[in-house]
Amino acid sequence: MSGAGNRYVVVPTVTVLAVIKNRLGGAKKGHQLLKKKADALNMRFRQILRRILETKEKMGVSLRESNFALTEAKYTAGDSVKHTIVDSVKEASVRVAARQDNVAGVKVPVFERNDLAGSQEKNTELFGLSKGGQKVSGAKESFQRTVDLMIELASLQCAFVTLDEAIKTTNRRVNALEYTIIPKLENTILYIKGELDELEREEFFRLKKIQTKKQEAKERQEKEDAAKAAAQQNGGAPLVDPFAMAAAAPDLLSGVGQADADLIF
């Protein structure tokens, strides 16, 4: 029972051996699938990380351009244009729609821009201003590009966090299968095979011992039957072994040196 901590505690039988072999096959297949899943997740993770860096750089440039365009619009149209634009906007014209993308069995959130119907026509009413209309339109387009980049960056960052957790979970499962479950199953199979071989050797020795005893009993019975048959051929008197008679005869010299009770002197 040595090394029982590195294997499962089971009864060493042929049925249990078949069950453990099936479990080992399933564990190895699951390990291969999880490795492929981890590779796919890592590949997508690196792609998203690269896109995050690129999008952050683009967003920094876009924010700088948008703020510069807004400053130009304020300078050209005056401070009153800000109040005019704010008063004309009753609700946000941009919505963010969320959906899920499947990456190797992992649900990754994806955000997309969703404009309200008629919002573009409603917001273009201010473009006909005689003073600063072109600058306001340019600032609007610049901020729209910035919003698109922010939505894309939010989607990438959410996917980054989700894939990071999925990769950690998958790696833990892969390591558990590779370093714990599969070695335990293999050690259990070796243990069961060793016990079954030992039982087979014991059974073989027992059967050989029984066969030897039966052979000896058969030989004794044959000798007894032969002795009885020979005795019947000699007139019914049993054969006497001369060596046995000599051994059973009394020793004539055994009484020499002993005192006789009838002698006076």
C-alpha positions as CSV (number, residue, x, y, z in Angstrom):
1,M,0.0,0.0,0.0
2,S,3.0,2.3,-0.3
3,G,2.5,5.4,-2.4
4,A,-1.3,5.4,-1.7
5,G,-1.3,9.2,-1.5
6,N,-0.3,9.5,-5.1
7,R,-3.2,7.3,-6.4
8,Y,-6.9,6.8,-5.9
9,V,-8.0,4.4,-3.2
10,V,-9.8,1.6,-5.2
11,V,-10.5,-2.1,-5.0
12,P,-8.0,-3.9,-7.3
13,T,-10.4,-5.7,-9.7
14,V,-10.6,-6.1,-13.4
15,T,-13.8,-4.0,-13.5
16,V,-12.3,-1.2,-11.6
17,L,-9.2,-1.4,-13.9
18,A,-11.5,-0.9,-17.0
19,V,-13.2,2.0,-15.4
20,I,-9.9,3.7,-14.5
21,K,-8.6,3.2,-18.0
22,N,-11.7,4.9,-19.4
23,R,-11.3,7.8,-17.0
24,L,-7.6,8.1,-18.1
25,G,-8.6,8.2,-21.7
26,G,-11.2,10.9,-21.1
27,A,-8.7,12.9,-19.0
28,K,-6.1,12.8,-21.7
29,K,-8.6,13.8,-24.3
30,G,-9.9,16.6,-22.1
31,H,-6.3,17.7,-21.6
32,Q,-5.7,18.0,-25.3
33,L,-8.9,19.9,-25.9
34,L,-8.1,22.3,-23.0
35,K,-4.6,22.9,-24.4
36,K,-6.1,23.8,-27.8
37,K,-8.6,26.1,-26.1
38,A,-5.8,27.8,-24.1
39,D,-3.8,28.3,-27.3
40,A,-6.8,29.8,-29.1
41,L,-7.5,32.1,-26.1
42,N,-3.9,33.2,-25.9
43,M,-3.8,34.0,-29.6
44,R,-7.0,36.1,-29.4
45,F,-5.7,37.7,-26.1
46,R,-2.5,38.9,-27.8
47,Q,-4.5,40.2,-30.8
48,I,-6.8,42.2,-28.4
49,L,-3.8,43.5,-26.5
50,R,-2.2,44.8,-29.7
51,R,-5.5,46.4,-30.7
52,I,-5.9,48.0,-27.3
53,L,-2.5,49.7,-27.6
54,E,-3.3,50.9,-31.1
55,T,-6.7,52.1,-30.2
56,K,-5.4,54.0,-27.1
57,E,-2.9,55.7,-29.3
58,K,-5.5,56.6,-31.9
59,M,-7.9,57.8,-29.2
60,G,-5.2,60.1,-27.7
61,V,-4.7,61.7,-31.1
62,S,-8.5,61.9,-31.7
63,L,-9.1,63.6,-28.3
64,R,-6.5,66.1,-29.0
65,E,-7.9,66.9,-32.4
66,S,-11.5,67.1,-31.0
67,N,-10.6,69.5,-28.3
68,F,-8.7,71.6,-30.7
69,A,-11.6,71.6,-33.1
70,L,-14.0,72.6,-30.3
71,T,-11.7,75.4,-29.3
72,E,-11.7,76.6,-33.0
73,A,-15.5,76.4,-33.1
74,K,-15.8,78.5,-29.9
75,Y,-13.3,81.0,-31.1
76,T,-15.0,81.3,-34.5
77,A,-18.7,81.2,-33.5
78,G,-18.4,82.7,-30.1
79,D,-19.4,81.4,-26.7
80,S,-23.1,81.7,-27.6
81,V,-22.9,78.7,-29.9
82,K,-22.2,76.5,-27.0
83,H,-25.5,77.4,-25.3
84,T,-27.4,77.1,-28.6
85,I,-26.1,73.5,-29.2
86,V,-26.7,72.4,-25.6
87,D,-30.3,73.8,-25.7
88,S,-31.0,72.0,-29.0
89,V,-30.0,68.6,-27.7
90,K,-32.8,66.9,-25.6
91,E,-31.4,63.4,-25.6
92,A,-28.3,61.5,-26.7
93,S,-28.2,60.6,-30.3
94,V,-25.7,57.7,-29.8
95,R,-26.5,54.5,-28.1
96,V,-24.3,51.6,-27.3
97,A,-25.5,48.1,-28.2
98,A,-24.0,45.0,-26.6
99,R,-23.7,41.6,-28.0
100,Q,-21.6,38.5,-27.2
101,D,-18.9,36.9,-29.3
102,N,-17.9,33.3,-28.9
103,V,-14.1,32.7,-28.6
104,A,-13.3,29.0,-28.0
105,G,-16.4,28.6,-25.9
106,V,-15.9,31.8,-24.0
107,K,-18.6,34.5,-24.2
108,V,-16.8,37.8,-24.9
109,P,-18.8,41.1,-24.7
110,V,-18.7,43.3,-27.8
111,F,-20.0,46.9,-27.8
112,E,-21.2,48.6,-31.0
113,R,-22.5,52.1,-31.8
114,N,-26.2,52.4,-32.5
115,D,-27.5,55.8,-33.7
116,L,-31.1,56.8,-33.1
117,A,-33.2,57.2,-36.2
118,G,-33.4,60.8,-37.4
119,S,-30.8,62.1,-35.0
120,Q,-28.4,63.0,-37.8
121,E,-30.9,65.1,-39.6
122,K,-32.0,66.8,-36.4
123,N,-28.4,67.7,-35.4
124,T,-27.6,69.1,-38.9
125,E,-30.0,72.1,-38.4
126,L,-27.2,74.1,-36.8
127,F,-24.8,73.6,-39.7
128,G,-26.4,76.5,-41.6
129,L,-25.2,79.1,-39.1
130,S,-23.7,82.0,-41.0
131,K,-20.9,82.3,-38.5
132,G,-18.9,79.2,-37.4
133,G,-21.2,76.6,-38.9
134,Q,-18.3,74.8,-40.6
135,K,-16.2,74.7,-37.5
136,V,-19.1,73.3,-35.4
137,S,-19.7,70.6,-38.0
138,G,-16.0,69.7,-38.0
139,A,-15.9,69.6,-34.2
140,K,-19.0,67.3,-34.2
141,E,-17.4,64.9,-36.7
142,S,-14.2,64.8,-34.7
143,F,-16.0,64.0,-31.5
144,Q,-18.0,61.3,-33.3
145,R,-14.8,59.6,-34.3
146,T,-13.6,59.9,-30.7
147,V,-16.8,58.3,-29.5
148,D,-16.3,55.4,-31.9
149,L,-12.8,54.9,-30.6
150,M,-14.0,55.0,-27.0
151,I,-16.7,52.4,-27.7
152,E,-14.1,50.2,-29.5
153,L,-11.7,50.6,-26.6
154,A,-14.3,49.7,-24.0
155,S,-15.2,46.6,-26.0
156,L,-11.6,45.6,-26.2
157,Q,-10.9,46.2,-22.6
158,C,-13.9,44.1,-21.5
159,A,-12.8,41.3,-23.8
160,F,-9.3,41.6,-22.4
161,V,-10.5,41.1,-18.8
162,T,-12.9,38.3,-19.8
163,L,-10.2,36.4,-21.8
164,D,-7.7,36.9,-19.0
165,E,-9.9,35.2,-16.5
166,A,-10.8,32.5,-19.0
167,I,-7.1,31.8,-19.7
168,K,-6.3,31.6,-16.0
169,T,-9.1,29.2,-15.4
170,T,-8.2,27.1,-18.4
171,N,-4.5,27.0,-17.4
172,R,-5.5,25.8,-13.9
173,R,-7.6,23.0,-15.4
174,V,-4.8,22.0,-17.7
175,N,-2.2,22.0,-14.9
176,A,-4.6,20.0,-12.7
177,L,-5.1,17.4,-15.4
178,E,-1.4,17.2,-16.3
179,Y,0.2,17.2,-12.9
180,T,-2.5,15.7,-10.6
181,I,-5.3,13.8,-12.2
182,I,-3.5,12.0,-15.0
183,P,-0.5,10.9,-12.9
184,K,-2.9,9.6,-10.2
185,L,-4.9,7.6,-12.7
186,E,-1.7,6.2,-14.2
187,N,-0.4,5.2,-10.7
188,T,-3.8,3.7,-9.9
189,I,-3.6,1.6,-13.0
190,L,-0.1,0.4,-12.2
191,Y,-1.3,-0.5,-8.6
192,I,-4.3,-2.5,-9.9
193,K,-2.1,-4.3,-12.4
194,G,0.4,-5.2,-9.8
195,E,-2.2,-6.4,-7.4
196,L,-3.9,-8.5,-10.1
197,D,-0.5,-10.0,-11.1
198,E,0.1,-10.9,-7.4
199,L,-3.3,-12.5,-7.1
200,E,-2.7,-14.4,-10.3
201,R,0.7,-15.7,-8.9
202,E,-0.9,-16.7,-5.6
203,E,-3.7,-18.5,-7.5
204,F,-1.2,-20.3,-9.7
205,F,0.8,-21.4,-6.6
206,R,-2.4,-22.6,-4.8
207,L,-3.5,-24.6,-7.8
208,K,-0.1,-26.1,-8.3
209,K,0.0,-27.1,-4.6
210,I,-3.5,-28.7,-4.8
211,Q,-2.4,-30.6,-7.9
212,T,0.7,-31.9,-6.2
213,K,-1.3,-33.1,-3.2
214,K,-3.8,-34.8,-5.4
215,Q,-1.0,-36.5,-7.3
216,E,0.6,-37.7,-4.0
217,A,-2.8,-39.0,-2.8
218,K,-3.3,-40.8,-6.1
219,E,0.1,-42.5,-5.8
220,R,-0.6,-43.6,-2.2
221,Q,-3.9,-45.0,-3.3
222,E,-2.3,-46.9,-6.2
223,K,0.3,-48.4,-3.8
224,E,-2.4,-49.5,-1.4
225,D,-4.5,-51.0,-4.2
226,A,-1.4,-52.9,-5.5
227,A,-0.7,-54.2,-2.0
228,K,-4.2,-55.4,-1.5
229,A,-4.1,-57.1,-4.9
230,A,-0.9,-58.9,-4.1
231,A,-2.2,-60.1,-0.8
232,Q,-5.3,-61.6,-2.4
233,Q,-3.0,-63.4,-4.9
234,N,-1.1,-65.0,-2.0
235,G,-4.1,-66.8,-0.5
236,G,-5.7,-64.0,1.3
237,A,-2.7,-63.5,3.7
238,P,-1.4,-60.0,3.6
239,L,2.2,-59.6,2.6
240,V,4.5,-58.9,5.5
241,D,7.4,-56.6,5.1
242,P,10.5,-58.5,6.5
243,F,12.2,-55.2,7.4
244,A,9.1,-54.2,9.4
245,M,9.2,-57.6,11.2
246,A,12.8,-57.2,12.1
247,A,12.2,-53.8,13.5
248,A,9.3,-55.0,15.5
249,A,11.1,-58.1,17.0
250,P,12.3,-57.8,20.6
251,D,16.1,-57.5,21.2
252,L,17.5,-60.7,22.8
253,L,20.3,-58.9,24.5
254,S,18.1,-56.3,26.0
255,G,17.8,-58.3,29.3
256,V,21.5,-58.7,29.9
257,G,22.8,-57.0,33.0
258,Q,19.4,-56.8,34.7
259,A,18.9,-58.4,38.1
260,D,16.7,-61.5,38.3
261,A,14.2,-61.4,41.1
262,D,14.3,-65.3,41.6
263,L,18.1,-65.4,42.2
264,I,19.2,-65.4,45.9
265,F,22.7,-64.3,45.1
